[in-house]
Amino acid sequence: MRYAMAVDTKKCVGCSDCVVACQTENDVPIGYCRDWIVEVTDGTYPQLELEHRSERCNHCENSPCVRCCPTGASHYSDGGIVLVTKNKCIGCGACIASCPYDARFTHPKGYVDKCTFCIHRVKKGQEPACVAVCPTKCMYFGDLDDPNSDVSKVIKKRKYKTLIPEAGTQPQLYFLI
Amino acid sequence: MREELIVSGRMNPHIDPQLEIWEWHIPAYLFLGGLAAGILFFASYFFIKGKSDEYPTAVKLAPIFTPLLIGLGLVFLFLDLKHKLYFWRLYTAFKIESPMSWGAWTLMAIMPLSGIWAALNIKTLFPKWDWKFDVVKDAIKVLEDYKTPIAWAMMILSVILGIYTGILLSAFNARPLWNTSILGPLFLVSGMSTGAAAIIILSKSKAERHTFARIDLLLIAIELFLIIHMFMGFRASSQVQIDASAMFLGGQFTAVFWVLVVGFGLLIPAALEVMEMRNKKVPYMVAPALVLFGGLLFRFIMAYAGQMSRWLY
């Protein structure tokens, strides 16, 4: 099993609904976020191109955060999801410094927090909160090993990119272009 | 033209607008760790060579301070932790790929060894020292017989401690400025140079000071080579490392790095050490004090600048 997510940059309008849904679903403390929207403007007027990306932890297959964690708190879980065990985390910040996507932060309670792909929902057969609320249905989630999952189907059909693949992280967040 | 903005207003503390997860604690610890590693290396090396009487400061006096240096460093490390009550989790796991895990275990091993070494030599600093309890006296007597194996263990562990402070940073490929394998050797050499400087400051014998000034000169030369080599590597590397090195080659760290770290921390002490060895009248404290200052500042600059350097996408 290999969980992954695809975000259609042609459909995303940057409404930030995914960000709010995540904050609500996961009780993210005020002032923090586990996902965010990046808006890229390319070119000069009048030749402009706009891209919106809903970004979060890339649940990398070769995660620098798992590698550098001194206690094993950061680990690979079912389906390759990268999770943090709260009572193993010492809050040293090594994983935060190691993440090229800046996807992690220190929870006010001291441990490191990040996107979990809403594993608690996925286990119940639901979609992650961000995917479920998206008003333009621009996000796809599922198992890459299953050729019939939403994400497998869409990345077979469309062109996509990943973020900084040259960092060697093998990210599992696909941006459809 | 390309403009990238986080439009959902991400402002995670210590991450945005720019990474600052490690503040003064980490560079201060890296300095103390390197300094202790340097002192312990010289202590064990010259003990094994049988030169305890020739270099009493290096072998006996200076190492007395190392448990304090390492202890203070550990306090800083503890202060840096955000989930403090779980710090013991470091010692329920050994992660072979994590330099921080290596460091934690190395500290666990070298801290007691340096304490034993200090206890064995405490009478150099306090001639009237009395251990009071017979148990301690007996233990000290037993340990006296194991000085050589302790010195060997200390020498190996001090090199690991010194080099790991650099490897810790170089293992982060997310921060291009740190992501160079030169950083391990560079921090090791710099740590040994600060160790030699501390020995010079503490030493009362001119001959010992001159020996360590000569050692320090060699270390400074290696350091300069490694620094230049590091920037050559950056310049010839990928765009992110070219950008990272640009902070030091025209960017905001240029003046403070080349004037204070390289100038005052390496070149001026080197010149002063040469003058002193030629018996010119120079106050001998100045050069080692500058070396210590340069070593401390170098770690602060690397820690902060490294967190500023990043991948672009």
Boltz contact constraints between the chains, C-beta under 6 A:
constraints:
  - contact:
      token1: [A, 14]
      token2: [B, 7]
      max_distance: 6.0
  - contact:
      token1: [A, 16]
      token2: [B, 8]
      max_distance: 6.0
  - contact:
      token1: [A, 19]
      token2: [B, 8]
      max_distance: 6.0
  - contact:
      token1: [A, 32]
      token2: [B, 12]
      max_distance: 6.0
  - contact:
      token1: [A, 33]
      token2: [B, 10]
      max_distance: 6.0
  - contact:
      token1: [A, 36]
      token2: [B, 6]
      max_distance: 6.0
  - contact:
      token1: [A, 36]
      token2: [B, 8]
      max_distance: 6.0
  - contact:
      token1: [A, 36]
      token2: [B, 10]
      max_distance: 6.0
  - contact:
      token1: [A, 37]
      token2: [B, 7]
      max_distance: 6.0
  - contact:
      token1: [A, 37]
      token2: [B, 8]
      max_distance: 6.0
  - contact:
      token1: [A, 38]
      token2: [B, 6]
      max_distance: 6.0
  - contact:
      token1: [A, 39]
      token2: [B, 5]
      max_distance: 6.0
  - contact:
      token1: [A, 39]
      token2: [B, 7]
      max_distance: 6.0
  - contact:
      token1: [A, 40]
      token2: [B, 4]
      max_distance: 6.0
  - contact:
      token1: [A, 41]
      token2: [B, 3]
      max_distance: 6.0
  - contact:
      token1: [A, 42]
      token2: [B, 2]
      max_distance: 6.0
  - contact:
      token1: [A, 44]
      token2: [B, 1]
      max_distance: 6.0
  - contact:
      token1: [A, 67]
      token2: [B, 97]
      max_distance: 6.0
  - contact:
      token1: [A, 68]
      token2: [B, 98]
      max_distance: 6.0
  - contact:
      token1: [A, 70]
      token2: [B, 90]
      max_distance: 6.0
  - contact:
      token1: [A, 70]
      token2: [B, 95]
      max_distance: 6.0
  - contact:
      token1: [A, 70]
      token2: [B, 98]
      max_distance: 6.0
  - contact:
      token1: [A, 70]
      token2: [B, 100]
      max_distance: 6.0
  - contact:
      token1: [A, 70]
      token2: [B, 101]
      max_distance: 6.0
  - contact:
      token1: [A, 71]
      token2: [B, 89]
      max_distance: 6.0
  - contact:
      token1: [A, 71]
      token2: [B, 90]
      max_distance: 6.0
  - contact:
      token1: [A, 71]
      token2: [B, 93]
      max_distance: 6.0
  - contact:
      token1: [A, 72]
      token2: [B, 93]
      max_distance: 6.0
  - contact:
      token1: [A, 88]
      token2: [B, 89]
      max_distance: 6.0
  - contact:
      token1: [A, 89]
      token2: [B, 83]
      max_distance: 6.0
  - contact:
      token1: [A, 90]
      token2: [B, 81]
      max_distance: 6.0
  - contact:
      token1: [A, 90]
      token2: [B, 83]
      max_distance: 6.0
  - contact:
      token1: [A, 90]
      token2: [B, 86]
      max_distance: 6.0
  - contact:
      token1: [A, 90]
      token2: [B, 87]
      max_distance: 6.0
  - contact:
      token1: [A, 90]
      token2: [B, 89]
      max_distance: 6.0
  - contact:
      token1: [A, 91]
      token2: [B, 81]
      max_distance: 6.0
  - contact:
      token1: [A, 91]
      token2: [B, 82]
      max_distance: 6.0
  - contact:
      token1: [A, 91]
      token2: [B, 83]
      max_distance: 6.0
  - contact:
      token1: [A, 92]
      token2: [B, 81]
      max_distance: 6.0
  - contact:
      token1: [A, 93]
      token2: [B, 21]
      max_distance: 6.0
  - contact:
      token1: [A, 93]
      token2: [B, 22]
      max_distance: 6.0
  - contact:
      token1: [A, 94]
      token2: [B, 100]
      max_distance: 6.0
  - contact:
      token1: [A, 96]
      token2: [B, 21]
      max_distance: 6.0
  - contact:
      token1: [A, 97]
      token2: [B, 21]
      max_distance: 6.0
  - contact:
      token1: [A, 97]
      token2: [B, 172]
      max_distance: 6.0
  - contact:
      token1: [A, 98]
      token2: [B, 172]
      max_distance: 6.0
  - contact:
      token1: [A, 98]
      token2: [B, 174]
      max_distance: 6.0
  - contact:
      token1: [A, 99]
      token2: [B, 174]
      max_distance: 6.0
  - contact:
      token1: [A, 100]
      token2: [B, 174]
      max_distance: 6.0
  - contact:
      token1: [A, 100]
      token2: [B, 311]
      max_distance: 6.0
  - contact:
      token1: [A, 102]
      token2: [B, 15]
      max_distance: 6.0
  - contact:
      token1: [A, 105]
      token2: [B, 12]
      max_distance: 6.0
  - contact:
      token1: [A, 105]
      token2: [B, 15]
      max_distance: 6.0
  - contact:
      token1: [A, 106]
      token2: [B, 82]
      max_distance: 6.0
  - contact:
      token1: [A, 110]
      token2: [B, 82]
      max_distance: 6.0
  - contact:
      token1: [A, 110]
      token2: [B, 83]
      max_distance: 6.0
  - contact:
      token1: [A, 111]
      token2: [B, 83]
      max_distance: 6.0
  - contact:
      token1: [A, 163]
      token2: [B, 313]
      max_distance: 6.0
  - contact:
      token1: [A, 164]
      token2: [B, 311]
      max_distance: 6.0
  - contact:
      token1: [A, 164]
      token2: [B, 313]
      max_distance: 6.0
  - contact:
      token1: [A, 167]
      token2: [B, 173]
      max_distance: 6.0
  - contact:
      token1: [A, 167]
      token2: [B, 311]
      max_distance: 6.0
